[in-house]
Amino acid sequence: MKNQLKTLREDRGWTQGALADRLGVSRQTVNALETGRYDPALPLAFRIARLFGQPIESIFTPPEEQDVREF
């Protein structure tokens, strides 16, 4: 899933560690979120959205929906 987390963090002058502290997660989790290696659980996504004062969908962009085939 694509996201705007790195841009939002950098715009505020925060390090990954500072963001991690604000969210109650590890710096490695923030790094994995920013690089798209980890998709946040819904409670974490809500904390991120509240922290930045934006709706979840403005921060996280789901991948294009794949074709669903009926069997």
N, CA and C of each residue as an Amber inpcrd file, in Angstrom:
protein
   213
   0.8460000  -1.1690000   0.0000000   0.0000000   0.0000000   0.0000000
   0.8980000   1.2410000   0.0000000   0.5840000   2.1600000  -0.8740000
   1.3440000   3.4130000  -0.9220000   0.8620000   4.3290000   0.1940000
   1.7740000   5.1940000   0.6520000   1.3750000   6.1320000   1.6920000
   2.2060000   7.4000000   1.6350000   1.7380000   8.4210000   2.3380000
   2.3790000   9.7310000   2.3810000   3.1230000   9.9490000   3.7050000
   3.3710000   8.8770000   4.4390000   3.9190000   8.9930000   5.7780000
   5.2740000   9.6970000   5.8160000   6.1740000   9.3300000   4.9460000
   7.5070000   9.9380000   4.9480000   7.4140000  11.4410000   4.6840000
   6.6180000  11.8310000   3.7110000   6.4580000  13.2450000   3.3840000
   5.8640000  14.0150000   4.5630000   4.8340000  13.4580000   5.1700000
   4.2040000  14.1140000   6.3150000   5.1930000  14.2580000   7.4690000
   5.9520000  13.2090000   7.7180000   6.9480000  13.2350000   8.7980000
   8.0300000  14.2760000   8.5170000   8.5640000  14.2530000   7.3150000
   9.6370000  15.1850000   6.9600000   9.1530000  16.6320000   6.9710000
   7.9070000  16.8690000   6.5600000   7.3550000  18.2300000   6.5730000
   7.3390000  18.8190000   7.9800000   7.2620000  17.9470000   8.9710000
   7.2540000  18.3950000  10.3710000   8.6380000  18.3850000  10.9990000
   9.6310000  17.9320000  10.2440000  10.9950000  17.8980000  10.7460000
  11.2390000  16.7960000  11.7620000  10.4090000  15.7510000  11.7310000
  10.5450000  14.6500000  12.6780000  11.4370000  13.5600000  12.1020000
  12.1830000  12.9090000  12.9600000  12.9260000  11.7160000  12.5660000
  11.9730000  10.5260000  12.6310000  12.4110000   9.4040000  12.0870000
  11.5960000   8.1960000  12.2070000  11.4190000   7.8270000  13.6780000
  12.4690000   8.0170000  14.4750000  12.3870000   7.7130000  15.8970000
  11.3880000   8.5980000  16.6210000  11.3610000   9.8830000  16.2610000
  10.4170000  10.8140000  16.8950000   8.9780000  10.4370000  16.5460000
   8.7390000  10.0670000  15.2930000   7.3990000   9.6410000  14.8920000
   7.0300000   8.3500000  15.6110000   7.9660000   7.4300000  15.6880000
   7.7260000   6.1670000  16.3840000   7.3120000   6.4140000  17.8290000
   8.0040000   7.3140000  18.4990000   7.6550000   7.6420000  19.8900000
   6.2410000   8.1920000  19.9880000   5.8700000   9.0570000  19.0670000
   4.5290000   9.6420000  19.0920000   3.4390000   8.5990000  18.8460000
   3.7770000   7.5690000  18.0640000   2.8020000   6.5360000  17.7190000
   2.8380000   5.3360000  18.6570000   3.8920000   5.2380000  19.4690000
   4.0190000   4.0870000  20.3580000   4.4470000   2.8200000  19.6480000
   5.2690000   2.9790000  18.5940000   5.7940000   1.8430000  17.8410000
   7.3150000   1.9830000  17.7490000   7.9680000   1.0020000  17.1660000
   9.4220000   1.0740000  17.0010000   9.7860000   1.8950000  15.7610000
  11.0250000   2.3600000  15.7270000  11.5220000   3.0700000  14.5520000
  11.5040000   2.1440000  13.3400000  11.7720000   0.8560000  13.5680000
  11.7550000  -0.1090000  12.4750000  10.3570000  -0.2280000  11.8700000
   9.3310000  -0.1210000  12.7040000   7.9580000  -0.1570000  12.1910000
   7.6840000   1.0500000  11.3090000   8.1260000   2.2230000  11.7480000
   7.9460000   3.4320000  10.9310000   8.6680000   3.2670000   9.5970000
   9.8830000   2.7450000   9.6260000  10.6400000   2.5340000   8.3950000
   9.8970000   1.5670000   7.4770000   9.3790000   0.4760000   8.0300000
   8.6470000  -0.5070000   7.2190000   7.3710000   0.0940000   6.6390000
   6.6970000   0.9490000   7.4010000   5.5010000   1.6320000   6.8880000
   5.8770000   2.5470000   5.7270000   6.9160000   3.3400000   5.9170000
   7.3120000   4.3160000   4.8930000   7.7520000   3.6550000   3.5970000
   8.3820000   2.4930000   3.7010000   8.8780000   1.8150000   2.5010000
   7.8590000   0.8570000   1.9040000   6.6790000   0.7610000   2.5250000
   5.6300000  -0.0810000   1.9860000   5.7990000  -1.5580000   2.2780000
   6.7230000  -1.9070000   3.1770000   6.9140000  -3.3110000   3.5300000
   5.9280000  -3.7750000   4.5940000   5.1970000  -2.8420000   5.1830000
   4.2500000  -3.1750000   6.2470000   3.0290000  -2.2860000   6.1120000
   1.8540000  -2.8960000   6.1210000   0.5980000  -2.1510000   6.1150000
   0.0840000  -2.1010000   7.5510000  -0.2770000  -0.9220000   8.0240000
  -0.6880000  -0.8170000   9.4240000  -2.0490000  -1.4570000   9.6840000
  -2.1850000  -1.9760000  10.8960000  -3.5040000  -2.4260000  11.3420000
  -4.3790000  -1.1880000  11.4880000  -5.6660000  -1.3740000  11.4800000
  -6.5970000  -0.2500000  11.5170000  -6.3840000   0.6800000  12.7260000
  -6.1740000   0.1540000  13.9390000  -5.9430000   1.0710000  15.0660000
  -4.7100000   1.9590000  14.8640000  -3.6310000   1.4050000  14.3040000
  -2.4380000   2.2130000  14.0430000  -2.7070000   3.2290000  12.9410000
  -3.4310000   2.8280000  11.9130000  -3.7660000   3.7660000  10.8340000
  -4.5710000   4.9450000  11.3750000  -5.5020000   4.6720000  12.3010000
  -6.2680000   5.7550000  12.9230000  -5.3680000   6.6670000  13.7590000
  -4.4160000   6.0920000  14.5010000  -3.4950000   6.9280000  15.2940000
  -2.6670000   7.8340000  14.3900000  -2.2180000   7.2820000  13.2740000
  -1.4320000   8.0700000  12.3140000  -2.2810000   9.2090000  11.7650000
  -3.4910000   8.8880000  11.3570000  -4.3860000   9.9070000  10.7970000
  -4.6650000  11.0130000  11.8130000  -4.9390000  10.6410000  13.0600000
  -5.2000000  11.6490000  14.1040000  -3.9700000  12.5120000  14.3510000
  -2.7990000  11.8790000  14.3960000  -1.5650000  12.6170000  14.6490000
  -1.3290000  13.6950000  13.5920000  -1.5990000  13.3630000  12.3450000
  -1.3780000  14.3160000  11.2570000  -2.6140000  15.1440000  10.9200000
  -3.7290000  14.8660000  11.5830000  -4.9430000  15.6460000  11.3570000
  -5.5160000  15.4860000   9.9710000  -5.4190000  14.2790000   9.4380000
  -5.9170000  14.0210000   8.0890000  -6.7200000  12.7270000   8.0780000
  -7.6250000  12.5760000   7.1120000  -8.3390000  11.3060000   6.9860000
  -7.3730000  10.1950000   6.5420000  -7.6690000   8.9870000   6.9500000
  -6.8180000   7.8480000   6.6050000  -6.5910000   7.7660000   5.0980000
  -7.6550000   7.9630000   4.3300000  -7.5250000   7.7870000   2.8760000
  -6.6560000   8.8490000   2.2100000  -6.3680000   9.9470000   2.9060000
  -5.4490000  10.9250000   2.3280000  -3.9930000  10.5670000   2.6250000
  -3.7830000   9.6470000   3.5490000  -2.4280000   9.2110000   3.8970000
  -2.0870000   7.8930000   3.2140000  -3.0340000   6.9670000   3.2070000
  -2.8110000   5.6350000   2.6490000  -3.6380000   5.4390000   1.3910000
  -3.0050000   4.9100000   0.3500000  -3.6720000   4.6460000  -0.9190000
  -3.6050000   3.1500000  -1.1910000  -4.7460000   2.4730000  -1.2000000
  -4.7090000   1.0310000  -1.4640000  -4.2940000   0.7620000  -2.9060000
  -3.7210000  -0.4190000  -3.1380000  -3.3440000  -0.7620000  -4.5220000
  -4.5860000  -0.8430000  -5.3930000  -4.3660000  -0.7460000  -6.6740000
  -5.4850000  -0.8630000  -7.6060000  -6.2260000  -2.1540000  -7.3280000
  -7.5430000  -2.0920000  -7.3650000  -8.3170000  -3.3050000  -7.1350000
  -8.0680000  -4.2830000  -8.2630000  -7.8440000  -5.5260000  -7.8680000
  -7.6120000  -6.5510000  -8.8490000  -8.9410000  -7.0630000  -9.3720000
  -8.8880000  -7.6090000 -10.5640000 -10.1030000  -8.1920000 -11.1440000
 -10.5860000  -9.3320000 -10.2510000 -11.8590000  -9.3410000 -10.0040000
 -12.4510000 -10.4120000  -9.2180000 -13.1930000 -11.3140000 -10.1920000
 -12.8060000 -12.5570000 -10.1990000 -13.4420000 -13.5090000 -11.1190000
 -14.3710000 -14.4050000 -10.3360000 -15.5130000 -14.6420000 -10.9240000
 -16.4640000 -15.5490000 -10.3060000 -16.1280000 -16.9650000 -10.7140000
 -16.2650000 -17.8590000  -9.7620000 -15.9880000 -19.2650000 -10.0470000
 -17.2500000 -20.0530000 -10.0460000
